[in-house]
Structure formats: structure tokens, C-alpha cells
Amino acid sequence: MPKLTHLGRVLVPVADQDEAIAFYTTTLGFSLTADDPFGEGDRWVEVTPPGGGAAIALVPPQGSYETGRMTGIALGSEDPAADHAELAGRGVDVDDQLLGGEGGVPRMFFFRDNDGNTLMVVEDRR
């Protein structure tokens, strides 16, 4: 069997890595954990959520891997309602309302980064 140990990173295509770094660090509170030269004039950029876990690699678009896509990334939150209000107050493109909260379904909402990539915030019930 392969020696796989954990989910290390998820790739998200962005048009401008510097703008994406600013959004993920300033708006979401992530840490810049990698910004290294890569290939011929490219950069390998990773940001990591404050509580740890898998990093998001902010990569240039390539081929059919374009910006403005559903990322499948679900970020955990102890208080999605407060985070929804905070992000909306900062001008982030958030859905109008929270989902879930009934019948054991966690509270959640979707939002988009500056490139239109969709992420979600889901209530963390640990």
C-alpha cells in the first residue's frame, strides 16, 4: 500500500497570486506558509488556516483548471453565523443566508474569493 498519511493541500486557481495571498491572509486570517520560486518564473504559494489542517495552494490557471470554480473546500467554524456576518461586513461575496441547522444538519454558507472560487464554511461540531 502507498504510505499516504493525510490531506496535505488543495489547489485553487487564482489569476493573481499576490491578490489571493492578501485575501486569504488579511480577510480569512490564514498564514502564508510557502512562497517559493517554481519552474520557469512561476511560484509555489500555500496558505494555511489558523487552526492548521490542509493548506490551500494558490496556483495560476492552466488549461481547463480555471478560476471561478467550486473548490469543494469546507472550512470549519465554531460560529458560522458570526463568520457570515463578519465576511459580509468585509465585502466578501457571501450567500445571503445560512443553510442547515435543522435535524442534525450543521449550519453552513458559501462564499467566493476574489477570483470567484466558491468555498464553504461549515459548523464544526467537535
Secondary structure, DSSP 8 states (H G I E B T S, - for coil): -----S--EEEEE-S-HHHHHHIIIIIT--EEEEEEEETTTEEEEEEE-TT-SSEEEEE--BTTB-SS-EEEEEEEES-HHHHHHHHHHTT-EE-SS-B--STT---EEEEE-TT--EEEEEE---
